Amino acid sequence: MALQPTPPVSRRNPGRTGLRIAIVGGLGRAEPMLRKLALRSAHTIEFHSGDVGGRGSASLEAVIARSELVVVITDVNSHGSVQLSRKVAKAKGVPRLVVKRLSLGRFADLLSSLDASAPIAMGVAS
């Protein structure tokens, strides 16, 4: 019988395993597949389109405030959305990862590193 790695414990809610991950931007058609990958690792994800017009900035701030990790996709986001995401995450003390694109493979690698209890590297990835 193989040992299964234990999923990381929520930093904000120690009684819950898995992290709440915010994904800002990206293509909506990938959402179900990304959600399925996250659920397999006991994580939950919340998506925000990156639209900051109207009430978009307030909803973006709320999504980030509820999260324990923010992944910002720059390829499909406006400059204002990327900057606001980084600013709010930094102010709330939420680790952030800025990527140009987020493929299923890259997201699976991110989840694997989280499952291995590796520290979350903040910053920009290509």
Backbone atoms as SQL, in Angstrom:
CREATE TABLE atoms (id INTEGER PRIMARY KEY, chain TEXT, resi INTEGER, resn TEXT, atom TEXT, x REAL, y REAL, z REAL);
INSERT INTO atoms VALUES
  (1, 'A', 1, 'MET', 'N', 0.850, -1.182, 0.000),
  (2, 'A', 1, 'MET', 'CA', 0.000, 0.000, 0.000),
  (3, 'A', 1, 'MET', 'C', 0.892, 1.240, 0.000),
  (4, 'A', 2, 'ALA', 'N', 0.725, 2.078, -0.980),
  (5, 'A', 2, 'ALA', 'CA', 1.527, 3.296, -1.105),
  (6, 'A', 2, 'ALA', 'C', 0.980, 4.378, -0.189),
  (7, 'A', 3, 'LEU', 'N', 1.889, 5.105, 0.401),
  (8, 'A', 3, 'LEU', 'CA', 1.487, 6.226, 1.250),
  (9, 'A', 3, 'LEU', 'C', 1.112, 7.410, 0.382),
  (10, 'A', 4, 'GLN', 'N', 0.002, 8.014, 0.680),
  (11, 'A', 4, 'GLN', 'CA', -0.426, 9.203, -0.035),
  (12, 'A', 4, 'GLN', 'C', 0.111, 10.425, 0.687),
  (13, 'A', 5, 'PRO', 'N', 0.642, 11.411, -0.030),
  (14, 'A', 5, 'PRO', 'CA', 1.089, 12.626, 0.649),
  (15, 'A', 5, 'PRO', 'C', -0.118, 13.341, 1.244),
  (16, 'A', 6, 'THR', 'N', 0.086, 13.909, 2.404),
  (17, 'A', 6, 'THR', 'CA', -1.017, 14.640, 3.029),
  (18, 'A', 6, 'THR', 'C', -1.075, 16.037, 2.437),
  (19, 'A', 7, 'PRO', 'N', -2.275, 16.513, 2.093),
  (20, 'A', 7, 'PRO', 'CA', -2.380, 17.855, 1.528),
  (21, 'A', 7, 'PRO', 'C', -2.032, 18.898, 2.574),
  (22, 'A', 8, 'PRO', 'N', -1.549, 20.037, 2.148),
  (23, 'A', 8, 'PRO', 'CA', -1.190, 21.071, 3.110),
  (24, 'A', 8, 'PRO', 'C', -2.412, 21.544, 3.886),
  (25, 'A', 9, 'VAL', 'N', -2.154, 21.975, 5.088),
  (26, 'A', 9, 'VAL', 'CA', -3.213, 22.499, 5.945),
  (27, 'A', 9, 'VAL', 'C', -3.391, 23.970, 5.634),
  (28, 'A', 10, 'SER', 'N', -4.634, 24.405, 5.592),
  (29, 'A', 10, 'SER', 'CA', -4.948, 25.800, 5.319),
  (30, 'A', 10, 'SER', 'C', -4.231, 26.702, 6.309),
  (31, 'A', 11, 'ARG', 'N', -3.630, 27.755, 5.814),
  (32, 'A', 11, 'ARG', 'CA', -2.924, 28.689, 6.694),
  (33, 'A', 11, 'ARG', 'C', -3.898, 29.556, 7.487),
  (34, 'A', 12, 'ARG', 'N', -5.062, 29.815, 6.925),
  (35, 'A', 12, 'ARG', 'CA', -6.037, 30.675, 7.605),
  (36, 'A', 12, 'ARG', 'C', -7.040, 29.890, 8.428),
  (37, 'A', 13, 'ASN', 'N', -7.225, 28.623, 8.089),
  (38, 'A', 13, 'ASN', 'CA', -8.182, 27.787, 8.794),
  (39, 'A', 13, 'ASN', 'C', -7.513, 26.440, 9.047),
  (40, 'A', 14, 'PRO', 'N', -6.752, 26.313, 10.148),
  (41, 'A', 14, 'PRO', 'CA', -5.955, 25.107, 10.382),
  (42, 'A', 14, 'PRO', 'C', -6.760, 23.811, 10.440),
  (43, 'A', 15, 'GLY', 'N', -8.072, 23.870, 10.650),
  (44, 'A', 15, 'GLY', 'CA', -8.878, 22.669, 10.674),
  (45, 'A', 15, 'GLY', 'C', -9.202, 22.129, 9.293),
  (46, 'A', 16, 'ARG', 'N', -8.876, 22.868, 8.256),
  (47, 'A', 16, 'ARG', 'CA', -9.211, 22.490, 6.879),
  (48, 'A', 16, 'ARG', 'C', -7.932, 22.178, 6.119),
  (49, 'A', 17, 'THR', 'N', -7.939, 21.080, 5.383),
  (50, 'A', 17, 'THR', 'CA', -6.781, 20.787, 4.538),
  (51, 'A', 17, 'THR', 'C', -6.966, 21.458, 3.189),
  (52, 'A', 18, 'GLY', 'N', -5.881, 21.635, 2.511),
  (53, 'A', 18, 'GLY', 'CA', -5.935, 22.281, 1.202),
  (54, 'A', 18, 'GLY', 'C', -5.956, 23.789, 1.330),
  (55, 'A', 19, 'LEU', 'N', -5.588, 24.432, 0.256),
  (56, 'A', 19, 'LEU', 'CA', -5.529, 25.886, 0.224),
  (57, 'A', 19, 'LEU', 'C', -6.628, 26.431, -0.662),
  (58, 'A', 20, 'ARG', 'N', -7.010, 27.665, -0.397),
  (59, 'A', 20, 'ARG', 'CA', -7.942, 28.385, -1.269),
  (60, 'A', 20, 'ARG', 'C', -7.067, 29.210, -2.215),
  (61, 'A', 21, 'ILE', 'N', -7.138, 28.887, -3.494),
  (62, 'A', 21, 'ILE', 'CA', -6.287, 29.506, -4.506),
  (63, 'A', 21, 'ILE', 'C', -7.142, 30.391, -5.400),
  (64, 'A', 22, 'ALA', 'N', -6.714, 31.633, -5.578),
  (65, 'A', 22, 'ALA', 'CA', -7.390, 32.548, -6.500),
  (66, 'A', 22, 'ALA', 'C', -6.622, 32.550, -7.813),
  (67, 'A', 23, 'ILE', 'N', -7.350, 32.438, -8.910),
  (68, 'A', 23, 'ILE', 'CA', -6.753, 32.554, -10.242),
  (69, 'A', 23, 'ILE', 'C', -7.381, 33.775, -10.889),
  (70, 'A', 24, 'VAL', 'N', -6.528, 34.748, -11.215),
  (71, 'A', 24, 'VAL', 'CA', -6.997, 36.010, -11.785),
  (72, 'A', 24, 'VAL', 'C', -6.648, 36.024, -13.259),
  (73, 'A', 25, 'GLY', 'N', -7.682, 36.094, -14.087),
  (74, 'A', 25, 'GLY', 'CA', -7.497, 36.099, -15.531),
  (75, 'A', 25, 'GLY', 'C', -7.539, 34.686, -16.071),
  (76, 'A', 26, 'GLY', 'N', -7.244, 34.554, -17.315),
  (77, 'A', 26, 'GLY', 'CA', -7.265, 33.239, -17.938),
  (78, 'A', 26, 'GLY', 'C', -8.529, 33.029, -18.742),
  (79, 'A', 27, 'LEU', 'N', -8.594, 31.902, -19.375),
  (80, 'A', 27, 'LEU', 'CA', -9.723, 31.582, -20.234),
  (81, 'A', 27, 'LEU', 'C', -10.761, 30.788, -19.454),
  (82, 'A', 28, 'GLY', 'N', -11.993, 31.206, -19.544),
  (83, 'A', 28, 'GLY', 'CA', -13.072, 30.556, -18.817),
  (84, 'A', 28, 'GLY', 'C', -13.258, 29.097, -19.179),
  (85, 'A', 29, 'ARG', 'N', -12.894, 28.721, -20.406),
  (86, 'A', 29, 'ARG', 'CA', -13.105, 27.330, -20.808),
  (87, 'A', 29, 'ARG', 'C', -12.175, 26.367, -20.070),
  (88, 'A', 30, 'ALA', 'N', -11.087, 26.865, -19.496),
  (89, 'A', 30, 'ALA', 'CA', -10.170, 26.008, -18.741),
  (90, 'A', 30, 'ALA', 'C', -10.610, 25.840, -17.285),
  (91, 'A', 31, 'GLU', 'N', -11.553, 26.646, -16.850),
  (92, 'A', 31, 'GLU', 'CA', -11.964, 26.635, -15.447),
  (93, 'A', 31, 'GLU', 'C', -12.370, 25.248, -14.935),
  (94, 'A', 32, 'PRO', 'N', -13.230, 24.501, -15.624),
  (95, 'A', 32, 'PRO', 'CA', -13.622, 23.189, -15.084),
  (96, 'A', 32, 'PRO', 'C', -12.442, 22.228, -14.916),
  (97, 'A', 33, 'MET', 'N', -11.501, 22.260, -15.851),
  (98, 'A', 33, 'MET', 'CA', -10.350, 21.362, -15.771),
  (99, 'A', 33, 'MET', 'C', -9.416, 21.766, -14.643),
  (100, 'A', 34, 'LEU', 'N', -9.199, 23.076, -14.470),
  (101, 'A', 34, 'LEU', 'CA', -8.361, 23.550, -13.377),
  (102, 'A', 34, 'LEU', 'C', -9.008, 23.223, -12.033),
  (103, 'A', 35, 'ARG', 'N', -10.316, 23.392, -11.943),
  (104, 'A', 35, 'ARG', 'CA', -11.046, 23.090, -10.708),
  (105, 'A', 35, 'ARG', 'C', -10.920, 21.603, -10.358),
  (106, 'A', 36, 'LYS', 'N', -11.020, 20.741, -11.374),
  (107, 'A', 36, 'LYS', 'CA', -10.908, 19.301, -11.155),
  (108, 'A', 36, 'LYS', 'C', -9.523, 18.935, -10.628),
  (109, 'A', 37, 'LEU', 'N', -8.481, 19.533, -11.209),
  (110, 'A', 37, 'LEU', 'CA', -7.123, 19.293, -10.734),
  (111, 'A', 37, 'LEU', 'C', -6.963, 19.726, -9.280),
  (112, 'A', 38, 'ALA', 'N', -7.510, 20.876, -8.947),
  (113, 'A', 38, 'ALA', 'CA', -7.391, 21.387, -7.574),
  (114, 'A', 38, 'ALA', 'C', -8.113, 20.476, -6.591),
  (115, 'A', 39, 'LEU', 'N', -9.295, 20.020, -6.959),
  (116, 'A', 39, 'LEU', 'CA', -10.065, 19.157, -6.064),
  (117, 'A', 39, 'LEU', 'C', -9.350, 17.837, -5.792),
  (118, 'A', 40, 'ARG', 'N', -8.655, 17.326, -6.769),
  (119, 'A', 40, 'ARG', 'CA', -7.883, 16.086, -6.575),
  (120, 'A', 40, 'ARG', 'C', -6.824, 16.255, -5.497),
  (121, 'A', 41, 'SER', 'N', -6.338, 17.450, -5.322),
  (122, 'A', 41, 'SER', 'CA', -5.315, 17.731, -4.305),
  (123, 'A', 41, 'SER', 'C', -5.904, 18.364, -3.056),
  (124, 'A', 42, 'ALA', 'N', -7.217, 18.353, -2.935),
  (125, 'A', 42, 'ALA', 'CA', -7.941, 18.884, -1.769),
  (126, 'A', 42, 'ALA', 'C', -7.861, 20.402, -1.656),
  (127, 'A', 43, 'HIS', 'N', -7.542, 21.085, -2.754),
  (128, 'A', 43, 'HIS', 'CA', -7.517, 22.540, -2.772),
  (129, 'A', 43, 'HIS', 'C', -8.824, 23.050, -3.375),
  (130, 'A', 44, 'THR', 'N', -9.149, 24.287, -3.081),
  (131, 'A', 44, 'THR', 'CA', -10.291, 24.912, -3.737),
  (132, 'A', 44, 'THR', 'C', -9.768, 26.117, -4.503),
  (133, 'A', 45, 'ILE', 'N', -10.407, 26.400, -5.619),
  (134, 'A', 45, 'ILE', 'CA', -9.986, 27.558, -6.392),
  (135, 'A', 45, 'ILE', 'C', -11.183, 28.450, -6.663),
  (136, 'A', 46, 'GLU', 'N', -10.860, 29.715, -6.775),
  (137, 'A', 46, 'GLU', 'CA', -11.866, 30.716, -7.106),
  (138, 'A', 46, 'GLU', 'C', -11.300, 31.539, -8.255),
  (139, 'A', 47, 'PHE', 'N', -12.131, 31.775, -9.238),
  (140, 'A', 47, 'PHE', 'CA', -11.694, 32.495, -10.435),
  (141, 'A', 47, 'PHE', 'C', -12.216, 33.920, -10.425),
  (142, 'A', 48, 'HIS', 'N', -11.408, 34.809, -10.994),
  (143, 'A', 48, 'HIS', 'CA', -11.847, 36.172, -11.267),
  (144, 'A', 48, 'HIS', 'C', -11.377, 36.491, -12.680),
  (145, 'A', 49, 'SER', 'N', -12.245, 37.069, -13.465),
  (146, 'A', 49, 'SER', 'CA', -11.922, 37.341, -14.869),
  (147, 'A', 49, 'SER', 'C', -10.796, 38.350, -15.053),
  (148, 'A', 50, 'GLY', 'N', -10.555, 39.171, -14.048),
  (149, 'A', 50, 'GLY', 'CA', -9.557, 40.223, -14.173),
  (150, 'A', 50, 'GLY', 'C', -10.166, 41.540, -14.587),
  (151, 'A', 51, 'ASP', 'N', -11.459, 41.552, -14.836),
  (152, 'A', 51, 'ASP', 'CA', -12.152, 42.790, -15.208),
  (153, 'A', 51, 'ASP', 'C', -12.242, 43.687, -13.975),
  (154, 'A', 52, 'VAL', 'N', -11.658, 44.887, -14.056),
  (155, 'A', 52, 'VAL', 'CA', -11.662, 45.798, -12.908),
  (156, 'A', 52, 'VAL', 'C', -12.556, 47.009, -13.136),
  (157, 'A', 53, 'GLY', 'N', -13.330, 47.007, -14.203),
  (158, 'A', 53, 'GLY', 'CA', -14.278, 48.094, -14.450),
  (159, 'A', 53, 'GLY', 'C', -15.496, 47.941, -13.550),
  (160, 'A', 54, 'GLY', 'N', -16.127, 49.039, -13.202),
  (161, 'A', 54, 'GLY', 'CA', -17.321, 49.002, -12.365),
  (162, 'A', 54, 'GLY', 'C', -17.013, 48.398, -10.999),
  (163, 'A', 55, 'ARG', 'N', -17.749, 47.350, -10.623),
  (164, 'A', 55, 'ARG', 'CA', -17.534, 46.687, -9.341),
  (165, 'A', 55, 'ARG', 'C', -16.468, 45.601, -9.421),
  (166, 'A', 56, 'GLY', 'N', -15.845, 45.476, -10.584),
  (167, 'A', 56, 'GLY', 'CA', -14.838, 44.441, -10.779),
  (168, 'A', 56, 'GLY', 'C', -13.672, 44.539, -9.822),
  (169, 'A', 57, 'SER', 'N', -13.225, 45.763, -9.524),
  (170, 'A', 57, 'SER', 'CA', -12.080, 45.900, -8.617),
  (171, 'A', 57, 'SER', 'C', -12.452, 45.489, -7.200),
  (172, 'A', 58, 'ALA', 'N', -13.674, 45.802, -6.771),
  (173, 'A', 58, 'ALA', 'CA', -14.107, 45.403, -5.426),
  (174, 'A', 58, 'ALA', 'C', -14.229, 43.886, -5.329),
  (175, 'A', 59, 'SER', 'N', -14.747, 43.245, -6.372),
  (176, 'A', 59, 'SER', 'CA', -14.865, 41.788, -6.323),
  (177, 'A', 59, 'SER', 'C', -13.491, 41.123, -6.402),
  (178, 'A', 60, 'LEU', 'N', -12.562, 41.723, -7.145),
  (179, 'A', 60, 'LEU', 'CA', -11.197, 41.202, -7.201),
  (180, 'A', 60, 'LEU', 'C', -10.551, 41.270, -5.821),
  (181, 'A', 61, 'GLU', 'N', -10.695, 42.389, -5.147),
  (182, 'A', 61, 'GLU', 'CA', -10.146, 42.525, -3.795),
  (183, 'A', 61, 'GLU', 'C', -10.747, 41.492, -2.849),
  (184, 'A', 62, 'ALA', 'N', -12.048, 41.231, -2.958),
  (185, 'A', 62, 'ALA', 'CA', -12.709, 40.255, -2.096),
  (186, 'A', 62, 'ALA', 'C', -12.193, 38.840, -2.360),
  (187, 'A', 63, 'VAL', 'N', -12.011, 38.499, -3.627),
  (188, 'A', 63, 'VAL', 'CA', -11.493, 37.177, -3.978),
  (189, 'A', 63, 'VAL', 'C', -10.098, 36.987, -3.384),
  (190, 'A', 64, 'ILE', 'N', -9.251, 37.993, -3.520),
  (191, 'A', 64, 'ILE', 'CA', -7.886, 37.900, -3.001),
  (192, 'A', 64, 'ILE', 'C', -7.892, 37.819, -1.479),
  (193, 'A', 65, 'ALA', 'N', -8.749, 38.586, -0.827),
  (194, 'A', 65, 'ALA', 'CA', -8.817, 38.568, 0.634),
  (195, 'A', 65, 'ALA', 'C', -9.212, 37.189, 1.170),
  (196, 'A', 66, 'ARG', 'N', -10.002, 36.439, 0.420),
  (197, 'A', 66, 'ARG', 'CA', -10.432, 35.097, 0.848),
  (198, 'A', 66, 'ARG', 'C', -9.402, 34.021, 0.539),
  (199, 'A', 67, 'SER', 'N', -8.366, 34.358, -0.202),
  (200, 'A', 67, 'SER', 'CA', -7.435, 33.362, -0.731),
  (201, 'A', 67, 'SER', 'C', -6.181, 33.230, 0.111),
  (202, 'A', 68, 'GLU', 'N', -5.528, 32.091, -0.100),
  (203, 'A', 68, 'GLU', 'CA', -4.251, 31.831, 0.560),
  (204, 'A', 68, 'GLU', 'C', -3.098, 31.793, -0.432),
  (205, 'A', 69, 'LEU', 'N', -3.428, 31.860, -1.706),
  (206, 'A', 69, 'LEU', 'CA', -2.455, 31.963, -2.784),
  (207, 'A', 69, 'LEU', 'C', -3.158, 32.607, -3.965),
  (208, 'A', 70, 'VAL', 'N', -2.499, 33.560, -4.614),
  (209, 'A', 70, 'VAL', 'CA', -3.058, 34.235, -5.782),
  (210, 'A', 70, 'VAL', 'C', -2.155, 33.957, -6.978),
  (211, 'A', 71, 'VAL', 'N', -2.751, 33.449, -8.050),
  (212, 'A', 71, 'VAL', 'CA', -2.043, 33.242, -9.310),
  (213, 'A', 71, 'VAL', 'C', -2.611, 34.245, -10.299),
  (214, 'A', 72, 'VAL', 'N', -1.751, 35.150, -10.788),
  (215, 'A', 72, 'VAL', 'CA', -2.175, 36.199, -11.717),
  (216, 'A', 72, 'VAL', 'C', -1.622, 35.864, -13.097),
  (217, 'A', 73, 'ILE', 'N', -2.524, 35.779, -14.065),
  (218, 'A', 73, 'ILE', 'CA', -2.134, 35.465, -15.442),
  (219, 'A', 73, 'ILE', 'C', -2.058, 36.774, -16.220),
  (220, 'A', 74, 'THR', 'N', -0.887, 37.084, -16.746),
  (221, 'A', 74, 'THR', 'CA', -0.680, 38.387, -17.382),
  (222, 'A', 74, 'THR', 'C', -1.063, 38.416, -18.852),
  (223, 'A', 75, 'ASP', 'N', -1.025, 37.283, -19.521),
  (224, 'A', 75, 'ASP', 'CA', -1.236, 37.264, -20.972),
  (225, 'A', 75, 'ASP', 'C', -2.619, 37.771, -21.377),
  (226, 'A', 76, 'VAL', 'N', -3.623, 37.539, -20.553),
  (227, 'A', 76, 'VAL', 'CA', -4.987, 37.923, -20.896),
  (228, 'A', 76, 'VAL', 'C', -5.559, 38.994, -19.973),
  (229, 'A', 77, 'ASN', 'N', -4.761, 39.507, -19.070),
  (230, 'A', 77, 'ASN', 'CA', -5.216, 40.524, -18.123),
  (231, 'A', 77, 'ASN', 'C', -4.736, 41.910, -18.537),
  (232, 'A', 78, 'SER', 'N', -5.494, 42.902, -18.135),
  (233, 'A', 78, 'SER', 'CA', -5.065, 44.273, -18.367),
  (234, 'A', 78, 'SER', 'C', -3.951, 44.623, -17.382),
  (235, 'A', 79, 'HIS', 'N', -3.199, 45.640, -17.725),
  (236, 'A', 79, 'HIS', 'CA', -2.136, 46.114, -16.849),
  (237, 'A', 79, 'HIS', 'C', -2.713, 46.501, -15.480),
  (238, 'A', 80, 'GLY', 'N', -3.859, 47.182, -15.486),
  (239, 'A', 80, 'GLY', 'CA', -4.486, 47.605, -14.237),
  (240, 'A', 80, 'GLY', 'C', -4.890, 46.437, -13.353),
  (241, 'A', 81, 'SER', 'N', -5.380, 45.377, -13.951),
  (242, 'A', 81, 'SER', 'CA', -5.781, 44.194, -13.200),
  (243, 'A', 81, 'SER', 'C', -4.583, 43.504, -12.552),
  (244, 'A', 82, 'VAL', 'N', -3.508, 43.384, -13.313),
  (245, 'A', 82, 'VAL', 'CA', -2.290, 42.762, -12.780),
  (246, 'A', 82, 'VAL', 'C', -1.747, 43.594, -11.618),
  (247, 'A', 83, 'GLN', 'N', -1.663, 44.905, -11.819),
  (248, 'A', 83, 'GLN', 'CA', -1.127, 45.776, -10.771),
  (249, 'A', 83, 'GLN', 'C', -2.005, 45.745, -9.521),
  (250, 'A', 84, 'LEU', 'N', -3.319, 45.805, -9.692),
  (251, 'A', 84, 'LEU', 'CA', -4.222, 45.769, -8.540),
  (252, 'A', 84, 'LEU', 'C', -4.123, 44.437, -7.812),
  (253, 'A', 85, 'SER', 'N', -4.044, 43.353, -8.548),
  (254, 'A', 85, 'SER', 'CA', -3.921, 42.027, -7.931),
  (255, 'A', 85, 'SER', 'C', -2.658, 41.938, -7.079),
  (256, 'A', 86, 'ARG', 'N', -1.557, 42.379, -7.629),
  (257, 'A', 86, 'ARG', 'CA', -0.284, 42.336, -6.893),
  (258, 'A', 86, 'ARG', 'C', -0.340, 43.220, -5.660),
  (259, 'A', 87, 'LYS', 'N', -0.899, 44.421, -5.812),
  (260, 'A', 87, 'LYS', 'CA', -0.975, 45.374, -4.706),
  (261, 'A', 87, 'LYS', 'C', -1.840, 44.835, -3.565),
  (262, 'A', 88, 'VAL', 'N', -3.016, 44.321, -3.899),
  (263, 'A', 88, 'VAL', 'CA', -3.936, 43.822, -2.870),
  (264, 'A', 88, 'VAL', 'C', -3.354, 42.589, -2.190),
  (265, 'A', 89, 'ALA', 'N', -2.785, 41.671, -2.966),
  (266, 'A', 89, 'ALA', 'CA', -2.196, 40.468, -2.372),
  (267, 'A', 89, 'ALA', 'C', -1.068, 40.832, -1.419),
  (268, 'A', 90, 'LYS', 'N', -0.236, 41.777, -1.813),
  (269, 'A', 90, 'LYS', 'CA', 0.862, 42.201, -0.949),
  (270, 'A', 90, 'LYS', 'C', 0.324, 42.832, 0.329),
  (271, 'A', 91, 'ALA', 'N', -0.683, 43.695, 0.214),
  (272, 'A', 91, 'ALA', 'CA', -1.259, 44.365, 1.384),
  (273, 'A', 91, 'ALA', 'C', -1.918, 43.366, 2.338),
  (274, 'A', 92, 'LYS', 'N', -2.514, 42.304, 1.788),
  (275, 'A', 92, 'LYS', 'CA', -3.202, 41.300, 2.618),
  (276, 'A', 92, 'LYS', 'C', -2.254, 40.201, 3.085),
  (277, 'A', 93, 'GLY', 'N', -1.018, 40.233, 2.624),
  (278, 'A', 93, 'GLY', 'CA', -0.057, 39.202, 3.010),
  (279, 'A', 93, 'GLY', 'C', -0.324, 37.858, 2.352),
  (280, 'A', 94, 'VAL', 'N', -0.931, 37.885, 1.179),
  (281, 'A', 94, 'VAL', 'CA', -1.254, 36.650, 0.456),
  (282, 'A', 94, 'VAL', 'C', -0.131, 36.374, -0.545),
  (283, 'A', 95, 'PRO', 'N', 0.477, 35.191, -0.497),
  (284, 'A', 95, 'PRO', 'CA', 1.507, 34.875, -1.491),
  (285, 'A', 95, 'PRO', 'C', 0.927, 34.964, -2.897),
  (286, 'A', 96, 'ARG', 'N', 1.750, 35.425, -3.839),
  (287, 'A', 96, 'ARG', 'CA', 1.273, 35.621, -5.195),
  (288, 'A', 96, 'ARG', 'C', 2.298, 35.091, -6.185),
  (289, 'A', 97, 'LEU', 'N', 1.763, 34.604, -7.272),
  (290, 'A', 97, 'LEU', 'CA', 2.593, 34.109, -8.358),
  (291, 'A', 97, 'LEU', 'C', 2.063, 34.727, -9.636),
  (292, 'A', 98, 'VAL', 'N', 2.916, 35.427, -10.355),
  (293, 'A', 98, 'VAL', 'CA', 2.522, 36.087, -11.597),
  (294, 'A', 98, 'VAL', 'C', 3.108, 35.276, -12.749),
  (295, 'A', 99, 'VAL', 'N', 2.224, 34.802, -13.622),
  (296, 'A', 99, 'VAL', 'CA', 2.646, 33.975, -14.752),
  (297, 'A', 99, 'VAL', 'C', 2.088, 34.560, -16.042),
  (298, 'A', 100, 'LYS', 'N', 2.802, 34.333, -17.134),
  (299, 'A', 100, 'LYS', 'CA', 2.305, 34.813, -18.426),
  (300, 'A', 100, 'LYS', 'C', 1.103, 33.990, -18.875),
  (301, 'A', 101, 'ARG', 'N', 1.222, 32.671, -18.761),
  (302, 'A', 101, 'ARG', 'CA', 0.131, 31.752, -19.108),
  (303, 'A', 101, 'ARG', 'C', 0.059, 30.683, -18.025),
  (304, 'A', 102, 'LEU', 'N', -1.118, 30.057, -17.907),
  (305, 'A', 102, 'LEU', 'CA', -1.276, 28.979, -16.937),
  (306, 'A', 102, 'LEU', 'C', -1.889, 27.773, -17.646),
  (307, 'A', 103, 'SER', 'N', -1.016, 26.854, -18.023),
  (308, 'A', 103, 'SER', 'CA', -1.492, 25.630, -18.674),
  (309, 'A', 103, 'SER', 'C', -1.904, 24.629, -17.601),
  (310, 'A', 104, 'LEU', 'N', -2.596, 23.587, -18.020),
  (311, 'A', 104, 'LEU', 'CA', -2.973, 22.539, -17.077),
  (312, 'A', 104, 'LEU', 'C', -1.740, 21.881, -16.471),
  (313, 'A', 105, 'GLY', 'N', -0.711, 21.680, -17.287),
  (314, 'A', 105, 'GLY', 'CA', 0.525, 21.078, -16.793),
  (315, 'A', 105, 'GLY', 'C', 1.217, 21.945, -15.754),
  (316, 'A', 106, 'ARG', 'N', 1.273, 23.238, -16.022),
  (317, 'A', 106, 'ARG', 'CA', 1.911, 24.149, -15.072),
  (318, 'A', 106, 'ARG', 'C', 1.119, 24.213, -13.768),
  (319, 'A', 107, 'PHE', 'N', -0.212, 24.219, -13.858),
  (320, 'A', 107, 'PHE', 'CA', -1.041, 24.235, -12.661),
  (321, 'A', 107, 'PHE', 'C', -0.875, 22.933, -11.879),
  (322, 'A', 108, 'ALA', 'N', -0.790, 21.807, -12.580),
  (323, 'A', 108, 'ALA', 'CA', -0.558, 20.518, -11.909),
  (324, 'A', 108, 'ALA', 'C', 0.784, 20.531, -11.186),
  (325, 'A', 109, 'ASP', 'N', 1.812, 21.106, -11.814),
  (326, 'A', 109, 'ASP', 'CA', 3.124, 21.220, -11.161),
  (327, 'A', 109, 'ASP', 'C', 3.046, 22.092, -9.910),
  (328, 'A', 110, 'LEU', 'N', 2.306, 23.192, -9.987),
  (329, 'A', 110, 'LEU', 'CA', 2.131, 24.064, -8.832),
  (330, 'A', 110, 'LEU', 'C', 1.455, 23.301, -7.698),
  (331, 'A', 111, 'LEU', 'N', 0.404, 22.559, -8.023),
  (332, 'A', 111, 'LEU', 'CA', -0.302, 21.788, -6.996),
  (333, 'A', 111, 'LEU', 'C', 0.597, 20.721, -6.396),
  (334, 'A', 112, 'SER', 'N', 1.423, 20.087, -7.219),
  (335, 'A', 112, 'SER', 'CA', 2.355, 19.070, -6.713),
  (336, 'A', 112, 'SER', 'C', 3.339, 19.672, -5.727),
  (337, 'A', 113, 'SER', 'N', 3.830, 20.860, -6.047),
  (338, 'A', 113, 'SER', 'CA', 4.773, 21.503, -5.124),
  (339, 'A', 113, 'SER', 'C', 4.077, 21.910, -3.831),
  (340, 'A', 114, 'LEU', 'N', 2.809, 22.296, -3.917),
  (341, 'A', 114, 'LEU', 'CA', 2.060, 22.620, -2.698),
  (342, 'A', 114, 'LEU', 'C', 1.819, 21.366, -1.873),
  (343, 'A', 115, 'ASP', 'N', 1.508, 20.254, -2.540),
  (344, 'A', 115, 'ASP', 'CA', 1.265, 18.998, -1.837),
  (345, 'A', 115, 'ASP', 'C', 2.524, 18.477, -1.164),
  (346, 'A', 116, 'ALA', 'N', 3.665, 18.831, -1.719),
  (347, 'A', 116, 'ALA', 'CA', 4.939, 18.421, -1.126),
  (348, 'A', 116, 'ALA', 'C', 5.336, 19.356, 0.016),
  (349, 'A', 117, 'SER', 'N', 4.442, 20.246, 0.381),
  (350, 'A', 117, 'SER', 'CA', 4.667, 21.216, 1.465),
  (351, 'A', 117, 'SER', 'C', 5.847, 22.127, 1.201),
  (352, 'A', 118, 'ALA', 'N', 6.121, 22.359, -0.067),
  (353, 'A', 118, 'ALA', 'CA', 7.168, 23.298, -0.421),
  (354, 'A', 118, 'ALA', 'C', 6.688, 24.708, -0.158),
  (355, 'A', 119, 'PRO', 'N', 7.577, 25.596, 0.252),
  (356, 'A', 119, 'PRO', 'CA', 7.149, 26.971, 0.450),
  (357, 'A', 119, 'PRO', 'C', 6.696, 27.589, -0.870),
  (358, 'A', 120, 'ILE', 'N', 5.735, 28.475, -0.780),
  (359, 'A', 120, 'ILE', 'CA', 5.207, 29.137, -1.968),
  (360, 'A', 120, 'ILE', 'C', 6.171, 30.249, -2.366),
  (361, 'A', 121, 'ALA', 'N', 6.715, 30.134, -3.567),
  (362, 'A', 121, 'ALA', 'CA', 7.638, 31.143, -4.052),
  (363, 'A', 121, 'ALA', 'C', 6.832, 32.277, -4.667),
  (364, 'A', 122, 'MET', 'N', 6.954, 33.452, -4.081),
  (365, 'A', 122, 'MET', 'CA', 6.243, 34.596, -4.638),
  (366, 'A', 122, 'MET', 'C', 7.065, 35.196, -5.751),
  (367, 'A', 123, 'GLY', 'N', 6.386, 35.821, -6.681),
  (368, 'A', 123, 'GLY', 'CA', 7.103, 36.525, -7.717),
  (369, 'A', 123, 'GLY', 'C', 6.565, 36.227, -9.083),
  (370, 'A', 124, 'VAL', 'N', 7.440, 36.361, -10.040),
  (371, 'A', 124, 'VAL', 'CA', 7.056, 36.245, -11.444),
  (372, 'A', 124, 'VAL', 'C', 7.677, 34.985, -12.015),
  (373, 'A', 125, 'ALA', 'N', 6.872, 34.223, -12.716),
  (374, 'A', 125, 'ALA', 'CA', 7.375, 33.045, -13.434),
  (375, 'A', 125, 'ALA', 'C', 7.092, 33.257, -14.901),
  (376, 'A', 126, 'SER', 'N', 7.940, 32.697, -15.729),
  (377, 'A', 126, 'SER', 'CA', 7.728, 32.879, -17.173),
  (378, 'A', 126, 'SER', 'C', 6.700, 31.926, -17.692);
